[in-house]
């Protein structure tokens, strides 16, 4: 499974393209299957209908836990670093994690959860979050993790879409110097969620919470009622493993569905090869630190499933990189002798701003590999990361992938692929990217750019969007028939290296989080007094992309009134979606540049937001070209 040289990469890639079925069958055989598959792959991109390891039976938790017990039961599976550096952390060995997952799986069963039920998880970054995820997988329940920064409305939308039967949460969460009420937010969400019959609440902050008789139970009390004996449910390779919601170019989030067999194989294969992870390296047990939240796909694949399927040690961090000061990441690397650090360009850019004082008094010599995820890393951040964190001694893997892909698609392999700042470099074995023009015609050769598509499935590809297969087809497979469309623009340079140039649809990438413009506009438009809004992205020094909102109000606010209205609008967006979707800039306008058919010409709004007002292009199709002049005069 492990590639060790560039020649081996080229050989593996060649085989994966020429004979994908035998390539992936060989890799999948390294895992534990209850029953072997009868056909490796069945697919078409028209319906779409994609099945890997057809007829195969397995349970992903047996591959992440049980199969490691005999050889490394006492090795650390999860190291937990709490928000407060003065609080004691936790290390769970594989045996301890197995025990706790089985116990909590029995808690779920005791509370009425059966195979196929959907379970919503809204928790802080504590070990119990990983335990809850694995416990669902153990009994064949489908987990839907919702990031702990989302609002009650966002939670309700996701619960109702998946018709979740149970929700797992905590009384509260610690995040930096803030205490966040989790259970209260869930209570607000559940007012409109009739499908939820039970709420399991973990004690974390001892925040006072309301507990409804017959619905709400405490995690700790429930554990006292069960044993650790929980055989794993036998799952079909194509049974659903989880739903994870992602923003699209229309308002409603999409529930991306991943299945048991293909996702497991792909998460483990990419984890091992991209990061060149060896559980027992030259310096002993290798510690992998992914700084993402488990509420995002990065946390699913590279905190929980990928590392554990490979028998690795995964570090979970509850807090933020700047608390109690901007040296926290480096404290953690030093304290736990971290070997691989996988973080986002937003975090790197933010920490660059604090200077080198917070870096230089830490021993970072344990680091062997650095990773970047969420958005393309700009050259300045790449060099800072390379010079000051890796000491020019650690390969940087700039990984490109999506919630829908399940795992990394284009990336250097650490220490094997020659890197180039801001380039994701080359596709992984099994990944067949092509660039097309707007008509879907392939753009061949090097030194070209176009829209990034995939012409062949890999095991981790999404299977559907929950409850709405037509939406899956329309979003990913209908734009260019016969291809999976990523929604990203891309260039391929003279060396055949890929560089992602950003979204080509109405989706923003803010601090590595995908946020649909329509979603933000809908939230703004819910504010009383707002007539209409248009949202675009603009370059932001820290976040990569910031959110710029143009808003038409019933009465044009000025001076102090404008400031108050902006604050109220931000509060509305926070309430409807969550703080991650708050606009960075709000400009009140009297009109928006619309074509005669009523379509907002976002190209113009983007140019104004970016400060490029010298050439607006053709505005002759606008209903009222004078609107553009007015907006330019008031630009922030």
Protein Blocks (a to p, Z undefined) as FASTA:
>chain_A
ZZfbfklmmmmmmmmmmmmmlmmmmmmmmpccfbdcfbfbdcdfklpccdehehiacdfk
lmmmmmmmmmmmmbcfbdcddfblmbccddddfklmmmmmmmmmmmmmmnopaehiacdd
dddddfklmmmmmmmmmnopacddddfkbcfklmmmmmmmnopabdcddfbdcehjbdcd
fklmmmmmmmmmmkbmbdcdddfklpacdddehkaccfklmmmmpcfbdcdddddfklcf
bdcddddfbfbdcdddddfklmmmmmmmmmmmmnopafbafnopaddddfbdfkbmklmm
mmmmmmmmnopacdddfbdfkbcbfklmmmmmmmnopabdcddfklmmmmmmnojmlmmm
pcfklpmbdcdehiacdfklmmmmmmmmnnopaccddddddfklopafbdcdehkaccde
hiahiacehiacddddfkopacedehiacddddfbdcfklcfbdehilklmmmmmmmmmg
hiacehiacdddfkopacdebjfbfcdceehiacdfklmmmmmmmpghiabdcddddddf
klopacddddddfbacehjlmmmmmmmmmmmmmmmnomklgcfbdcddfbdcddfkopac
fklmmmmmnopakbgojaklpmblmlmmmmmmmpZZ
